[in-house]
Amino acid sequence: MGREFIDGNRAIARGALRAKCDFFASYPITPATTILQEMQASLPDNQGIAIQAEDEIAAIGFCIGASMAGRKVMTATSGPGMSLYSENIGLALMCETPLVIVDVQRQGPATGSATKGADSDILFSRWITSSGLPVIALCPATIEEAYELTYHAFNLAEKFRAPVIVLSNKEISMTRETVDLDRVKLQPVINRNRVLPDEAVFLPHAFTRPDEVPPFADFGGDRVTRHTTSTHDQAAYLTSHPRIIQEMIDHYFAKIDSAAEEIARVKTDFQQDAETLIISYGITSRSVAVAVREARSRGIKLSSLVLQTLWPTPEKAIRSAMTGVKKVVVPEMNMGQYRREIERLSPPEVKLVGVAKMNTQLLTPQEILEQGTVL
């Protein structure tokens, strides 16, 4: 289509369509509503279905059911909707159901400032369900990344049979930029590994090693398959046997954690001999890019690490980036949610400085440099 003037929500919808999404359901909520509108306008012409559900619980339930029947699915919401999604996200994790969830974050808590931005759900996305099962969460910073990472989220969901969260932000999703999405480089589309037609024995959660991803059988096909939200064995039969329960939990963990480095996506801008590193994500990384240029123009050596994968934590990239630095600055549009993760990985000799702001306004390059004591 060439160059066009679009916002992040439309780019997210386009990324989903490019990934062959053929089912979408959500409930209107600022600032995610235009994703619903875009999918309603586009999916019927692409042999897909788009539904405005009666509420958020119904929306994610529709998506899980459609995914179980073999569809590629997506839903979109904001903070209050994520709260209502939480129980069904646990179901998707337990049943190993591919699902893309777009969370266009806004300032909270509760209703908060519904039309204002913040990165409110960073920790919530990680610990959204009981038992602490690992999740995959990606975080775009630009219109192009909103398109690319949504597309990539579908590949991850299909490959790992798991829900994948795209953590957008009101400022990304409702801001227009001139972009050429045709120039964005994408990996080939990944479709879920399905059970072979001549496979004699089928178990819905079959694995021989904990990190294996079981093949999938669509509901409504020629095989009887089962899904349950209760503890179960590889055949999806309910069980209360402690050994089997632990084996299943170990499996849910291992298939994501063992692939953490494969899932990790970061952008680096390192300067030789820099003693200060800024670690950022999402919309704030754009202010960081300006701050880095400003500091370097003043002769200050400064490095930057931008995280596109937030969960599982890209530990190797973070530890490597901190090698040789004396100070790490972590600016966030919240009260320091991801800073805690950096603290966990930081060597004792590195000074960690958080720059926290949650008043609905973007962090400016000057605030990052001054509050991060870079200047």
LUMMIKE-939592 format. One record per residue (C-alpha): x, y, z. Coordinates in pm, whole numbers, padded with zeros to 5 digits, always signed. Example, Ala and Ser with C-alpha at 12.3 -4.5 7.8 and 13.67 -1.06 7.14 Angstrom:
REM residues 2
+01230-00450+00780 +01367-00106+00714 
***
This chain:
REM residues 375
+00000+00000+00000 +00303+00228+00025 +00327+00519+00266 +00017+00594+00470 -00087+00802+00770 -00225+00562+01033 -00238+00507+01408 -00109+00217+01613 -00447+00051+01656 -00493+00024+01282 -00139-00110+01250 -00220-00375+01513 -00526-00482+01315 -00319-00495+00997 -00055-00707+01167 -00322-00951+01283 -00466-00979+00934 -00119-01033+00786 -00071-01319+01035 -00394-01477+00901 -00608-01394+01205 -00959-01511+01120 -01148-01453+01447 -01168-01147+01669 -01390-01063+01965 -01377-00778+02213 -01585-00529+02406 -01545-00156+02339 -01307+00020+02576 -01092+00330+02539 -00825+00332+02398 -00861-00008+02226 -01203+00034+02060 -01076+00123+01715 -00906-00218+01690 -01253-00371+01719 -01387-00132+01458 -01101-00206+01219 -01141-00581+01257 -01517-00558+01207 -01454-00367+00886 -01182-00599+00757 -01237-00957+00873 -01560-01037+00681 -01381-00961+00353 -01098-01195+00461 -01315-01499+00539 -01306-01414+00910 -01543-01331+01193 -01544-01024+01419 -01777-01002+01718 -01858-00718+01956 -01926-00920+02270 -02162-00826+02551 -01868-00787+02792 -01500-00868+02829 -01553-01208+02988 -01764-01317+02692 -01511-01172+02446 -01215-01376+02565 -01440-01680+02606 -01543-01651+02241 -01176-01628+02143 -01071-01933+02343 -01357-02136+02195 -01272-02024+01842 -00905-02108+01895 -00997-02454+02022 -01192-02500+01700 -00881-02416+01496 -00911-02041+01434 -00631-01787+01470 -00773-01544+01725 -00715-01205+01881 -00887-00985+02136 -00812-00628+02246 -00883-00437+02566 -00732-00204+02827 -00658-00230+03201 -01010-00290+03341 -01074-00546+03067 -00751-00729+03149 -00881-00770+03504 -01192-00939+03364 -00981-01149+03126 -00759-01288+03403 -00951-01607+03486 -00986-01707+03122 -00619-01634+03059 -00552-01897+03323 -00780-02132+03128 -00587-02063+02808 -00258-02137+02984 -00395-02459+03136 -00546-02577+02807 -00246-02459+02600 -00468-02250+02375 -00309-02013+02117 -00443-01661+02169 -00322-01303+02107 -00433-01043+02362 -00373-00675+02289 -00367-00457+02600 -00372-00088+02507 -00257+00038+02843 -00399+00350+03001 -00355+00532+03329 -00511+00352+03627 -00601+00209+03870 -00968+00123+03815 -01126+00358+03560 -00840+00602+03617 -00791+00847+03332 -00957+00651+03055 -00827+00868+02772 -00473+00909+02906 -00169+00687+02873 +00054+00497+03114 +00233+00164+03127 +00004+00041+03403 -00012-00332+03334 +00352-00437+03307 +00359-00647+03623 -00009-00738+03596 +00056-00899+03258 +00324-01120+03413 +00128-01225+03722 -00219-01211+03571 -00320-01561+03672 -00286-01774+03983 +00010-02014+04010 +00248-01776+03833 +00270-01968+03507 +00500-01789+03260 +00351-01569+02991 +00485-01412+02674 +00447-01034+02649 +00577-00804+02374 +00594-00424+02387 +00603-00202+02075 +00728+00157+02068 +00625+00271+01718 +00352+00221+01461 +00575-00016+01264 +00653-00216+01577 +00284-00234+01667 +00230-00398+01328 +00538-00621+01341 +00502-00738+01702 +00133-00817+01663 +00221-01032+01364 +00504-01190+01564 +00270-01251+01859 +00059-01481+01641 +00366-01681+01544 +00463-01721+01910 +00110-01813+02017 +00087-02080+01747 +00437-02217+01806 +00412-02244+02184 +00036-02313+02216 +00003-02023+02458 -00162-01684+02504 +00064-01394+02400 +00009-01038+02524 +00093-00728+02318 +00143-00438+02559 +00062-00129+02357 -00003+00212+02508 -00261+00484+02446 +00010+00709+02302 +00116+00447+02046 -00231+00323+01960 -00400+00662+01911 -00115+00858+01754 -00082+00874+01375 +00244+00854+01188 +00344+00820+00826 +00463+00465+00772 +00519+00210+00498 +00421-00123+00647 +00513-00304+00325 +00879-00236+00409 +00859-00403+00751 +01046-00733+00739 +00840-01024+00871 +00920-01387+00935 +00709-01651+00757 +00368-01724+00907 +00374-02004+01163 +00072-02229+01200 +00018-02458+01496 +00149-02813+01481 -00156-03033+01431 -00198-03403+01499 -00123-03619+01197 -00432-03784+01044 -00287-04135+01076 -00159-04094+01432 -00315-04384+01621 -00295-04247+01976 -00372-03885+02052 -00330-03710+02386 -00431-03341+02398 -00125-03257+02612 +00126-03517+02496 +00495-03463+02574 +00797-03678+02651 +01015-03385+02763 +00872-03100+02973 +00970-02838+02711 +00787-03007+02423 +00484-02832+02271 +00204-03086+02214 +00040-03115+01871 -00309-02969+01847 -00639-03126+01742 -00923-02890+01648 -01258-02924+01818 -01514-03039+01563 -01262-03247+01371 -01249-03623+01333 -01089-03678+01674 -01237-03657+02020 -01040-03405+02222 -01081-03255+02566 -00999-02931+02746 -01051-02861+03114 -00964-02577+03350 -00894-02823+03634 -00569-03008+03699 -00540-03285+03445 -00305-03538+03288 -00173-03553+02932 -00504-03702+02818 -00686-03401+02970 -00856-03619+03229 -00893-03465+03573 -00638-03584+03825 -00546-03525+04187 -00223-03724+04167 +00059-03500+04301 +00327-03639+04068 +00117-03591+03755 +00008-03243+03862 +00371-03140+03914 +00472-03286+03578 +00206-03078+03403 +00306-02759+03588 +00671-02825+03503 +00566-02861+03139 +00379-02528+03130 +00688-02359+03274 +00950-02538+03068 +00803-02484+02722 +00824-02105+02771 +01126-02067+02999 +01346-02298+02791 +01276-02076+02488 +01334-01744+02669 +01637-01650+02460 +01456-01744+02139 +01160-01526+02239 +01380-01234+02354 +01382-00929+02127 +01584-00619+02213 +01734-00317+02039 +02077-00190+02136 +02259+00139+02097 +02584+00091+02286 +02866+00343+02311 +03216+00221+02384 +03336+00295+02740 +02996+00428+02845 +02949+00397+03220 +02575+00468+03215 +02309+00250+03055 +01942+00336+03005 +01704+00038+02989 +01360+00122+02851 +01059-00019+02666 +00754+00100+02478 +00676+00464+02415 +00933+00581+02673 +01215+00437+02460 +01144+00709+02204 +01220+00977+02461 +01527+00779+02559 +01656+00788+02200 +01639+01168+02206 +01797+01178+02552 +02089+00963+02432 +02153+01193+02135 +02138+01499+02362 +02379+01351+02616 +02626+01243+02349 +02615+01590+02192 +02739+01718+02528 +03023+01467+02536 +02854+01229+02780 +02897+00862+02695 +02568+00681+02721 +02430+00342+02610 +02073+00228+02554 +01896-00108+02569 +01534-00119+02448 +01326-00423+02540 +01065-00544+02293 +01011-00865+02489 +00921-00801+02851 +00817-01153+02950 +00989-01392+02973 +01259-01154+03086 +01544-01128+02831 +01795-01196+03108 +02097-01269+02891 +02062-00942+02698 +02011-00739+03016 +02306-00893+03202 +02529-00848+02897 +02428-00483+02856 +02511-00411+03222 +02863-00548+03190 +03115-00273+03262 +02865+00001+03348 +02844+00180+03681 +02487+00308+03660 +02162+00187+03506 +01866+00423+03456 +01519+00273+03415 +01254+00529+03308 +00889+00413+03317 +00538+00554+03283 +00444+00383+03609 +00585+00371+03960 +00876+00145+03873 +00724-00188+03777 +00997-00329+03551 +01274-00169+03757 +01222-00450+04007 +01315-00701+03737 +01632-00505+03655 +01721-00496+04026 +01699-00874+04036 +01957-00902+03758 +02181-00610+03853 +02530-00671+03997 +02577-00520+04345 +02834-00270+04219 +02591-00112+03970 +02385+00184+04090 +02023+00159+03977 +01817+00475+03927 +01446+00464+03852 +01268+00752+03682 +00898+00702+03756 +00610+00912+03628 +00241+00826+03619 +00054+01154+03580 -00070+01071+03225 +00209+01272+03058 +00500+01129+02864 +00845+01126+03016 +01056+01390+02843 +01420+01342+02742 +01516+01617+02986 +01338+01445+03276 +01515+01119+03198 +01856+01286+03189 +01804+01504+03495 +01619+01260+03722 +01847+00981+03608 +02140+01203+03713 +02297+01165+03371 +02359+01540+03328 
***
